[in-house]
Amino acid sequence: MTQSQPEFVKLTDEQVRARKRRNVAIALGLLVFIATVYAITVSRMHANNEARKAADAAANAAAGAVPSTPQAEVAVAERP
């Protein structure tokens, strides 16, 4: 049994250029998708953080608590 060499398809220059254009288009599409997912994630995290701060402030206001600030803590600690 003799083993023959596999035959490969030889692409023309036009086919190679078309493949490169396709690869670039796919890469750009992926980058746009990744950037979109990142931007949506960051914006939603920011919105959730702001909503949490507002909910905490509302809960503190309903309970009659004064928000804790570093200046208020220092002023309380300095009283005799």
N, C-alpha and C positions, 0 to 999 in steps of 0.2 A: 504494500500500500504506500503510495506516495502522497505526501501532503502537498496540496497546491497552495500557492500564496493567495490570500484573500484579495478580492478586487475592491478597491475603494472608488467612490465617485469623485471625480475631479470637478470642483465647482469653477464656474467661469468668474471673471472679475466682477461682472454685474451681480451675480448671485452672492459673492462675498460682500460687496458693498451693501446689498439689500439686507443681508444677515446683520451686518454691523449697525445699520440704521434701526433695525428691529430691536437689537439688543439695547441700543441707546434709548429708544422709546420706552422699552420695558423698565429700564433703570430709572428714567425720569418719572415714570408712573409710580414706581415703588417709592421714590423719594417724596413725591407729592402726597402719597397716601400716608407715609410715616410722619411727615410734617403735620398733616391734618389731624391724625390721631393724637400726636403730641400736643398740638394747640388746644384741641377739645379737652384733653385730660387736664392740662394746666388750668384752663378757664373754669372747668367744673370743680376742680380742687379749690380754686380761689373763691368761687361762689359758695361752696359748702363751708369753707372756713369763715366767710363773712356771715353766713346764716347761723353758724354755731355761735359766733360772737354775739350776734343780735339776740339769739335765744338765751344765752347766758346773762346778758344785760337785762332782758325782760324778766327772767327768773329772779335775778337779784333785786330788781326794782319791785317786783311783786312781794318779795319777802322783806322788803325794807332794808336790805343790806346796802352798805356803801361800797362801791367798787374799790378793790385794793390797789393802791398805787405805791410805788416806792417812796414818794415824798410823804404820803400819809403815814406810812409805817415808820419813817424816820421821825416825823413830828410826834407821833405817839410815844416812841421810845425816848425822846428827849424830855418829856414832861417829868417834873419832879414828883 
